[in-house]
Amino acid sequence: MTYKPVLYIYTVSISEPRHIERHQKETSSIRDFVFGFGDGINTSLGLVAGVGGADQTSSIIILAAIVAMFTGAKAMAVQNYLAVRSQRQILQSEIEREKWEMENVPDAERGEIEGIYKAKGFTGTELENIVNKITSDKKVWLDTMLTEELKLNLEIVGSPLKSAFRMFGAFLVGGILPIIPYFFASGYVPLLIAVGTSLSASFIIGAIKSKMASLNIVWGGLEMAGLGTGIALIGYGIGSELGHIGIIKA
């Protein structure tokens, strides 16, 4: 009996782990929250410190702070709505102009696309294929002109109404924190608690914002918290001085 050698071939499947890149998407949500929260907490902290420095009762401090908080939140929301709406209107006018130029002077617009990609290093047939591909789809063509030529992005600007509501809510969240201690105590104790709470919350928000931006979280937290401390000291100094000279009586 003869034996024939048998060759076994083993195949090993090696699956490369999928490479996932984490990128922070530009958004108006973070901008609105950080701006609204920071403004709300600093406004309320400055107010309770100022009124508290004038030796007013907790009920007066609570009333003044809540009125200022809602008034400030409404004002910030309205201003943010108008600002975002105006910015979107300006960007929209640029979009309409690009649409008009694509319809009425397509050769010039095509030349601009060619110039953009020539500057990126594309030449010859490769450049011609890219230009033909982009200009064959008007939506892609328009998006390319907006992002490459004008550097516009309506998504970053955000929705005026959504931005207004986010600003209003963030302002209230930040604004209520320095007020809470005055519901349970009076004198300097709630003021110290309000300052501590405000500084802690501001530090956390500043640290989170810095982490998302890949910056130093300690420095980012101290930066935002330090602004709140300055507001409190200024407010307390003004209220205390007005109380001492008798303009405001307890």
Stockholm file with secondary structure:
# STOCKHOLM 1.0

chainA/1-250         MTYKPVLYIYTVSISEPRHIERHQKETSSIRDFVFGFGDGINTSLGLVAGVGGADQTSSIIILAAIVAMFTGAKAMAVQNYLAVRSQRQILQSEIEREKWEMENVPDAERGEIEGIYKAKGFTGTELENIVNKITSDKKVWLDTMLTEELKLNLEIVGSPLKSAFRMFGAFLVGGILPIIPYFFASGYVPLLIAVGTSLSASFIIGAIKSKMASLNIVWGGLEMAGLGTGIALIGYGIGSELGHIGIIKA
#=GR chainA/1-250 SS CCCCCCCCCCCCCCCCCCCCCCCCCCCHHHHHHHHHHHHHHHHHHHHHHHHHHTTCCHHHHHHHHHHHHHHHHHHHHHHHHHHHHHHHHHHHHHHHHHHHHHHHCHHHHHHHHHHHHHHTTCCHHHHHHHHHHHHTSHHHHHHHIIIIISCCCHHHHCCHHHHHHHHHHHHHHHHHTTTGGGGTCCTHHHHHHHHHHHHHHHHHHHHHHHHHTTSCHHHHHHHHHHHHHHHHHHHHHHHHHHHHTTSSCC
#=GC SS_cons         CCCCCCCCCCCCCCCCCCCCCCCCCCCHHHHHHHHHHHHHHHHHHHHHHHHHHTTCCHHHHHHHHHHHHHHHHHHHHHHHHHHHHHHHHHHHHHHHHHHHHHHHCHHHHHHHHHHHHHHTTCCHHHHHHHHHHHHTSHHHHHHHIIIIISCCCHHHHCCHHHHHHHHHHHHHHHHHTTTGGGGTCCTHHHHHHHHHHHHHHHHHHHHHHHHHTTSCHHHHHHHHHHHHHHHHHHHHHHHHHHHHTTSSCC
//
